[in-house]
Amino acid sequence: MAVWKLARLARVSSLTGQPFPPGASVVTALFGEEEETGEDKVRGAGFVRRDYLDAEATPERLEGAYCVWRTRTPPERSDRARRLDLALAKDLLLRLLDEGDEARAPVALALALLLVRRRRLVLVREGAGSLEVRWPREDAVFLVPAPVLTEADGTALEQELGRLFDL
């Protein structure tokens, strides 16, 4: 029996009709259809798909399957998991750099590192107290202040970024 990875996941079990829970292992089997399906009265000319939870996919149920796919349902998504607006982060970084306020330097550093990680900003070089960065497809290099942060500064920075970006 061939085993393939499933491309499109079904939403309910063929056996129970119940929805698949998040993070569950799912087995999909393709069976030849036994009834007459076409005008030419050829038996077994079509296929029937059946989806099971891993525990429901016994060897007896999978017997005679043309092929079998195995996958997992996506994990449950948290309501708090929001996407960061990278365009907003870029605009805020540019405004903070234009202001030049030393009190906002940790926020500028965090935004620059975040944009570097997301490949929206290129890190050219780390210097003493600053980062040299540039935008992709641009040659102009600019500096982002990189102050030394204490643990208390890190906590305050995390809270401020959470407030600014509604995280």
Beta strands, then each sheet from edge to edge (+ up, - down):
strand 1: 2-5
strand 2: 25-32
strand 3: 47-53
strand 4: 67-72
strand 5: 122-127
strand 6: 130-134
strand 7: 141-145
sheet 1: 1+ 4+ 2- 3+
sheet 2: 5+ 6- 7+
end
